[in-house]
Amino acid sequence: MKLYHLLYLCLILGIILIILPLPSQAGIDSAAASTLSLIGDGLSSINQDGAAASSYSYALAFNENDTTILGKMGECLYRQGDYLEAGEVYSLAAKLDPANPLYLVGEGRALLQAGDQGGAEDCFNEALTRNPADPDALKTRAVALLSQGRYQEAIVDLDSLIAANPENAEFRMYRGDAYMFITMNHDAEMRSMKGADQIMSSGGEQARLASTAYQKASEDYMKAMELNPLMTSAVATRMMTHAESLVETFGTILESL
């Protein structure tokens, strides 16, 4: 490039700098946060959650109150197993944006994985206080209740989900699981009975309760497979395994009479 061309370009750049206002510090920070967030999105899309979380962390250095970035960072930390740190990030987002129950649900999920079931349930309850019909909060709380053996409480949440989403196969399967767990509890009660007298006095009621719960589980499982045929293998395995156990238990009871 000749010297006069270089001088001409410098003159043009000087005029532009004079005419256009320089960006404010706030504008620079916003642009930096957006750029780093986009880099994080790209890393997350190729399953580089650790690097993505770092990128979101750098973005938050420029805009620490951006709840969208906080939510993305929390999800990356959750996926890579840093549950306590994910919970802290989601908790901060929930405080900054109390109207959005998704951050409370995220915190609850993280606490649940970290082993803090009480803290997780508090998060789900608070999210449902803010939005009683929130499907994410209801679903996650139902799964948490199932893991704690609180099957009837889980069924209440799943009833609400299915009433609002009757074509959702996943919710049907979870409710089928709840009824199947109840079935197996009654099955265990029958197996623990000793002697014909106890079987005669209590066995019939336990058998009735087990059969009723198994029927409800079967209805939900069948509906789940109808709504989503891809679930057929997993659901059929559940049904067959527990059916064999019940048949064996009933056979043992009959032999004892």
HELIX and SHEET records of a PDB file:
HELIX    1   1 LEU A    3  ILE A   19  1                                  17    
HELIX    2   2 GLN A   25  SER A   45  1                                  21    
HELIX    3   3 ASP A   49  PHE A   62  1                                  14    
HELIX    4   4 THR A   67  ARG A   79  1                                  13    
HELIX    5   5 TYR A   83  LEU A   96  1                                  14    
HELIX    6   6 PRO A  101  GLN A  113  1                                  13    
HELIX    7   7 GLN A  117  ARG A  130  1                                  14    
HELIX    8   8 PRO A  135  SER A  147  1                                  13    
HELIX    9   9 TYR A  151  ALA A  164  1                                  14    
HELIX   10  10 ALA A  169  SER A  192  1                                  24    
HELIX   11  11 GLY A  195  GLN A  198  1                                   4    
HELIX   12  12 ILE A  199  GLY A  203  3                                   5    
HELIX   13  13 GLY A  204  LEU A  227  1                                  24    
HELIX   14  14 PRO A  229  MET A  231  5                                   3    
HELIX   15  15 THR A  232  SER A  256  1                                  25    
END                                                                             
